[in-house]
Amino acid sequence: MQGHGSERAATRAAAGPANMSNLLNRSMNDPAEGRWIAVCMDTGCLSMSNAELRETLREELAKHDLTGKVEVRRTGCLGFCEQGPILIVHPEGTFYTRVRCEDIHDIVEEHILGGKPVERLLYHDSSGASRTAGAANWQEINFYRKQRRIVLHNCGIVDPENIDHYIARGGYRSLEQAMTDMSPEQVIEIVSKSGLRGRGGAGFPTGRKWATARQARSTQKYVICNADEGNPGAFVNRSLLEGDPHSVLEGLTIAGYAIGASRGFVYVRDEYPLAVERVRKAIQASREHHLLGTNLFSRDLDFDIEIRLGAGAYVCGEETALLQSIEGERGIPRLRPPFPAEKGLWDQPTTVNNVETLAWIPLIIRNGWQWFSAIGTEKSKGTKTFSLTGKIHNAGLVEVLMGTTLRELIFDIGGGIRDNRKFKAVLIGGPGGGCLPSEYLDTPIDFEALQAVGAAVGSGGIVVMDEQNCAVDIAHHFLSFAQSESCGKCSPCRVGTRRMLDILERIKNGQGKAGDVQLLENLANTIKVESLCGLGQTAPNPVLATLRYFRDEYQAHIVEHRCPAAVCQALVTCEEENRT
């Protein structure tokens, strides 16, 4: 696409407070239109040499004098990680998979110049009994066709380091609308009526959290974006920050206006260097366009955002431990009440929201609470984004309507289990989630339905397991993670999880004893009730879930000294080892 370089200079020149409406409403080409090629350049794709792929594509286009006619665009996550490296040629939407640098010549010669897609690089669905014909358009692929990409609508479309792309797609108009046409109370009312619930795990009503902070009396308040995504296998928050950082910043700024805060923080783990870099660039661009700073929209409104880096402690995903970390203290949870909305960062009223929660805010303000409330289920509105991993054909980043069943997610979008093996269980909700067997595949994804069967929506991590996974080993793996990440402040979590882990290790090693199962249940239930924070309260969940649904496997380990899945090495015979 042409013209964005010259427009950016004009934008900066016109970015004074009095010109904000002109800046946001001026005519700009939608970056989704025209002739361009999307090259995914998030962390996962960069690890597959997509930077070299992008440069090779530029060089090949230059050979044919196409540099100013076909844009090679850096984008965020395109979702179908299993098929990377991915290129999508627009406006056709032609979806090329597992592209290598040596394939670029054919794409340019045959497709860009010749008008015919390169058949051998098209996506072929091999998850069924036979390999299907290549799908020429990404929207024809089951993986995408059965999703609802709403909060991810900019990922794969905009260049995350180009604020003009975001503005051309309607970006920052919700901020302008909120700050010029609405009172803070009206903003909170819209968010409350929408039914938006936090996407970080607890599912607490966002509007109620904001209202509490708004009502708190203080001359200084804070809003925080919690991007401390520490669940094994989870990459939802990282992908949003890498692919559409301005949506999160706009949501955070609206939150600041709503509760009366003048400072915001993005708390992101240091292991996400690309997300950190893109958020920093987005903050700087927003300041240059006077979308952050002082006297916003020619009003007496000040708001700015800083980045705070976390050192990778899982417990700092808990909001009070996060506050401790920002203050420069050891990241350990605080006793509640008082809650952060009343007494948070530096003892001032503070609102903490998840990345995905904040990305919804501009969309809700722009489209109205009725629009959002009409999506999803009665009590769980909107969509939910998941990192779908494990023993499935189609791993990647997905977004589905609340109310979508686990079966639809795993078999229709995920393509089912690899190598024609049988589905065994799905862990949903991260290390503190629940492990559900096949009889619960028709459970809808919503907060209450999953809680009723011993699982949780969580922050968006899903791990699919097949018949070669051992329930005892699964419980041991995730409890080991939770135990190692315990901050040690409270003894139920510090001592209790260690004691549970010792028992599981004995069972895995063929040294289980009668009474171990009951002891595990007693310890787990005590830890859930007595632990100080969410990490300890949810740490026993994988153990409780596997005991609930796979108790026979525990008995096989303890009584028969046998691992049915032939995973626990101390219990595997030579015959079983040869068979696997």
N, C-alpha and C positions, 0 to 999 in steps of 0.2 A: 504494500500500500504506500502511496506517495503522499508527501505533504506534511507528515507529522513532525519532522525535524524543524521546519520553519514555523509551524504552529506553536511548538513548545516555547520558542523564544518570544513570540507575541504574547503567549499566555503569561509568562513571567512578567513581562512589561505591564500587563493589565491587571496584575493580581493585587492591587491595593484594596482596602476594605470597601471602598465605595463602588468597586467594579465587580463584586463577587457574583451578583445576579447575571451580569453580562457574560462572565466567564463560564458559569455553569449552564447557561441557556443558549450560548452561541452555537452556530451550526458546526458540527464536526462529523466526520464520517464514522459510522459504526465500524469498529475494527473487525466485526464478524463478516463484513461485506467485502467484495473485491476479490482479487486474485492473491492468495497467500498460502503459505505452507506452515503448518504448526509443527514445531519440534519441541517435544516435552523436555524440559530442562529443570526438573526437580532433582532432589538428592538421588533417588533411585535410578533415574535415567542418566544422570551425569556419571554414575558409577559404571554405566554401560557405554561410555565414550560418546554420548550424544553431543558433546561440545565439538568433537572432531567431525561428527556427522553434519552438524549445522554448518561448519566452516567449509566442508567439502561441497555441500549443496550450494553455498554462496559462490564458491569458485566455479562450479559447473554452470550455474546460471550466468555468471559473468562471461564465460566463454561464448555464450550465445547472445550476448548483449541484452540480457533479461534482468539486469540488476535493478533497474528502476521500475520494472513492470510486474515482477513477482516478488513479494516480500517473504523472507525467511524469518519467521517469528519465534522467538523464545517464549514458551508458555509454561504454565504450571502443569500439575499432574493431569494426564489424559485418562487416568483411571485404570486401564487394562494393563496393569503392571506385568502380568504373566507373559504378555506378548511383546514387551519392549525389546529393542528400541522401536518406537512408533513414530510415523509421520502421517499427518492428515493433510491432503491437498484440498483447498477450498477454492471456489464455492461448491465443488462437487461433493465434498465430504469423503473423498476416497481414503480408505483406511489401510495403510501399509504397516505390516508387522515384521519384527525382527530384522529391521533394515540394517545393512552394513554399508560402509563407505563405498565399497565396490558396486553397490546397487544404485548409487545416485545417478550415474551416467544413464542407465536405462529409464529411471523415473523422469529425468529431464527430456531425453530423446523421445521416448515412446508416449509419455503422458503429457507433459507440459507442451511439447512441440507437436507431437503426433495426435494428441487427443484420445489416446486409448490407454486404459489402466494396465499396469504391469501385473498380469494374472498371477504369476508365481509369488508375488509379495502380498497379495490380498489375504485377508483373514479367512481361514477355513475352520469351521467348527468340527473338531474331532472328538468332542466329549460324548457323542452318541455312538451308535453301532458302526456308522460309516462316516467317512470324511465328506463334508458337504461342499458344494460349489463355493467359490470365493465370493464373499460379500463385498460389493463395490463401495457401499456407503456405510459409514459407522453406525447410522441409525437402524440399519437392517440387522445388526448383530444382537443376539439375545442378551448378551451382557449389558448393553446399553438400552435396548428397546424396553426392557422391563424395569428400568430405573426411572426416577423423577429427579433430575439434576436441577435443583432450585437454588440451594445455598451454594452449590458448586457451579452455578451457571456461567461464571466468568473463567473458571479454571479450564485451561485448554483453548481459550479464546483470546484473552488479553495478555499483553506482555506485562508481567507483574512489576517491572521496573519502569513502566511508562504510565504516569498518572493520567495523561490525555486519553489513553485507552479506557481507563476506569470512568472518567468523566463522560466520555462519549457513550458509555453504556448506562448512563443515568446516575453515575456515582456522585456523591456529595449533595445531590438535590434533596435527599431526606434530611441531611444536616441543615441545609438552608431552610427547608420547610419547618423543621422543629424550632430553630432559633429565631425565625422571623415571624412565623404565623401561629406558633403554639406556645402555651405556657409549660413550664416543667411538669405541672400536675396533669396537663392534657396528654403529654408524652407518656407519662406513667400510666394513665388511664387506658391509652391505646394498647400498651404492652400488656397490661393486666387483662383487658378484655380479650386479647388475642389468644390467651391460654398458653403462651410460650413458657416452657419449663427448661431449667438448666440442662445443658447437654454435657456437663462434666461428670455426671454419674448419679447425683442425688435426685435430680429431677425436681428441684424446688422451684415454685413459681417465680419467674423473674420479676414481674411487676410488683409482687409483694416485697421482695428483697429491696427493690428500688424505693418503694414507698416508705419502708422503715428508715432507710438512710436519709431520704428527703425530710422526714419529720424530725430527725435528730438535730438538735441545736448545736451549732458549732460554726466558727468563722473559717475553718479549713476542713474540707472533705476530700476523699480520694476515691478513684475508681481504678480497678486493676483487671487486666486481662491475664487469666491464668493459662499459660501455654506450657506448663510443666508436665508434658505428656510422658509418663514413665512406664506405662503398661507394656510388657513384652509383646512385640508384634504390632503395636498400634502406631499409626502414622496419620491420623485424621487431622489433628491440629497442625502438625508440621506441613502437611500438604496445603491446607488453607492459607497459612502464613506465606508459604513459598509461591502459591499460585494466585492469590487474590488478597494481598496484605491490606489494601486500602479499604476493603469492606469491613475488616476487623477494626481498623483505626476509626472509620466513620462510626461504627457501632459504639466504640468506646467513647468517642467524643459526645455522641448523643446521650450516652449514659451519664457522662460528667455533667452535661447541661441539666439532665433530669433531676439528679440528686443535689446539684449545687456545688459540684467539685470544680476546682481549677487545675488540678494535676491528675494525670493518669500514668500508669505504669504497664508495660508489657513484660511479664515475668516469663522468660523462656529459658529452657535449659541450654547450657553451653555446647552440648552435643549436637545442636541444630545450627551449625555455622551458616548455612545458606539461608535458613529462615531468618536468622539474626541480621544478616546482611541486607536482605530484601525489606525487612521491617525498618531498618535504619534508613535505607534509601527512600522508603515510602514516607517516613516521618519528615525527612528533609524536604522532599518534594511538596508535602502538605504545608510545611512552613513557608516555602517559597511562594506557594499559591495563596497564602494567608488563610488556610483552612485550619491551621493551628497557630497559636500565639495570642496576641492581645486584640481587643476591640473587634472580635469576629463579627462579620456581617454588619459592620458599622454600629454595633451595639456595645454596651459596656459588659462584654463577655470575654473572659480570658480562659484559655485552656491549652495545655501543652502536655506532651507525652514523652516519657523516658523509657529506656530499656533497662531492665535488671536481669542479669544472667544468673541462673541457678547452676549449682555444681553437680546436678544429677541425682540428688537424693529423692527417692520416690515419695517419701513422706511430705515433701514440700508441695506436692499436689494438693494436700489438705490445706484449706485456706488460712488457718491460723498459723500453721508452720511456715507457709509462704510469707505471711506478714513478718514473722520473726526473721526470715532470711533477708527480706528487703531492708529491714532495720539494721542489718549487719550482725545479727545474733545467730546462734545455732538454730537450725530449722527443726524445732520441736513444737508439737501442738500446744495450744493454750486451753485452759478450762473454759467452758461455755455454759451458761451466760457469764459476762456480756458477749453478745454476738458482734462480729465485725461491723455490721451495719450500724451498731450503736457505739462501739468502742473498738476500733480496728488499728490501722496503721498509725504509729505514734500516738495511740490512744484517741484518734479522731475517727468519726464515722466513715466507713469504707465499704464499698461494694466490690465484690470479686465475682467475675463472670468468666465462663469458659470461652475459648476462641470461637467455637461454632455457635454458641449462644449469641455472641456479639455480632457475628456475621449475618444473623437473621434480622437484627434491629433495623438497618436501612430498608430492607425489603418490606418489613411490616409497616413502617412509617409511610413508605411510598405507596403501598397497595391497600393499606387499611387493615384493621384488625379482623374484619369479617372475612377477608380473603384468606388470611392465615388460619383462622378458626375453622374454615370449611375444609382444610386439608388434614388428613389423618383420622384419628378416632375421637370418641367423645371426650376422653380425659388426656389423651396424648396427641397433641396437635402437631401438624407439620410433617417434616421428614426427619430421618436420622441418617447420618453418614457413618459408614463402617469401614474399617480396614479388614478385608476378608482374606484370611490366610489358612494354611493347613493343608490337609490331604484332598484338595479340590483341583479341578481343571483350571478355573478362572480366578486366580488370586488378583486382588487389586483394591482400589478405592471405589466404594459404591455408595449411592444415596437412594434410599427407598422410602416410600410412604410409611408413616407409622400405621401399624395394622397389617403390614405385609407379614406373611407367615415365615417361619424359619425354613420351611420346605421350599418356598418360592425363592428365598434368598440363596439357599445352598444349592438347590438343584436347577432352578431356572436361570438365575443369574450366575451362580458359581459353577454351573456346568456339571455338578455331581462329583462323585468320588473318583479319584484317579485309579488307574490300573484295574478297573472292574472290581474293586474291593467293596465290602459292605460298609455303609455308614455305621458308626458306633455312637458318637456323641459330638456335641458342639459346646465349646466353652464360650460363653458370651458374658461380657462385662469385665474382662481382664482378670488379674490374679485374684480379685475378690468377687468374681462372678460365680455363676453356677454352671455345672456340667450336665447337659440335658441329653437323654437317650432318644431313640427313634420315635417312641410313642408320643413325644412332645414336639415333633416337627411341625405340626399344624398350629402351634401356639403363635398368636399374633405378637409382633414386636411392639409392645407398649409397656409403659412403666408398671402398671398394676398386673397385667397378665403374666409377665415374666417373674415378677416378685412372687406371685402365687405359686409358681412351680419351683421356686428356689434359685432363680437366676436374676439378672439385672441387665438393663440397657447399658449401664456403665458409660464410659466415655467413647465407646465405639470399636472395641477390639473383639474380633470373632476368630476363633481357632477351631477348625473342623478336624475331627479325628476319625480314623477308620478302625477296622477290626484288629489291626496290628498295634494299636495303642493299648496300654495297660492302665486300668483305672487307678490302681495303687501308685503306679509311676507318675501318672498325671497329677494326682493329689500331692505327691511328694515334690514334684517339680515346682508347682505354683506356690506351695507352702514354703518351700526353700527360698524362693524369691522374696516372699513377704517377710519371712523371718530375718533374712539378711538385710532387708531395708528398714526394719524396725528401728525407731530412734532410741528405744530403750527407756523412755521416760516412765512408762507405766509397767508394772510387773506382770499383769495379765498377758500383755503382748510380748514383752521381753522374755519372760520365763515360760509362759504357756505355749507359745509357738515353738520354742526350742524343745520343750518336752514332747509336743506332738510330732515334731520332726524326728526325734529319737525313736519314737514308736514306729513311725512309718519306715525308717531305715532298717529297723529290726525285721519288720514284716517283709520288706523287699529282699533281705538277706537270708530269708528262711528261718528266722529266729523268733517269729511271732508266737504269742502265747494266748491262751484262753483268757478272755477278759480285755484284750487289747482294743477290740472294736468299741466296747462300751466305754472304756477309758478315753478313747479318742473323742467319742461323742460328748462325754461329760466335760472334757477340757475345752472342746470347740464351743459348746454352748456358754460356758463360763467366760471365755475370751470375748465372745460376741457381746455379752451383756456388760462386762466390766472394763473393757478397754477404753482408753481416753478418746481416741479419734477413729475416723473411718477406716484407716489402714488396719488397725487391730480388730475392729468390729467386723470387717469383711474377710480378714485373712483366713479364717477356718472354712469359708464357704465352699471351696473346691473339695475339701475333705468331707464336709457334710453332704454335698451333692453326690459325690461318688459312693459314699456309704448308703445314701438313700436309694440310688438307682443301680449300683453295682456291688451290693453287699456280698453277693456270691463270689466275686473275685477276691475280696478280702479273705473270705473263708477258705477259698482254694489255696491262697498263699499260706495261711496259718495252719489249717488242718491237714491239707493234702501236700503241702510243701511244693506247690506247683503254680507257675504263672501261666494262665490260660493264653495270653498273647505272646508268650515266649520273649518277654522283654527284660525281666529282672534276671540278670545273668546268674546269680547264685542258685536260681531255681530252674534253669534251662538245662535239659538233658542234651546229650550229643545228637540224639535223633531229632529233637525239636529244633536244634540249632541248624542242622543240615536242611530241615524242611523249610525254614524261613530264609 
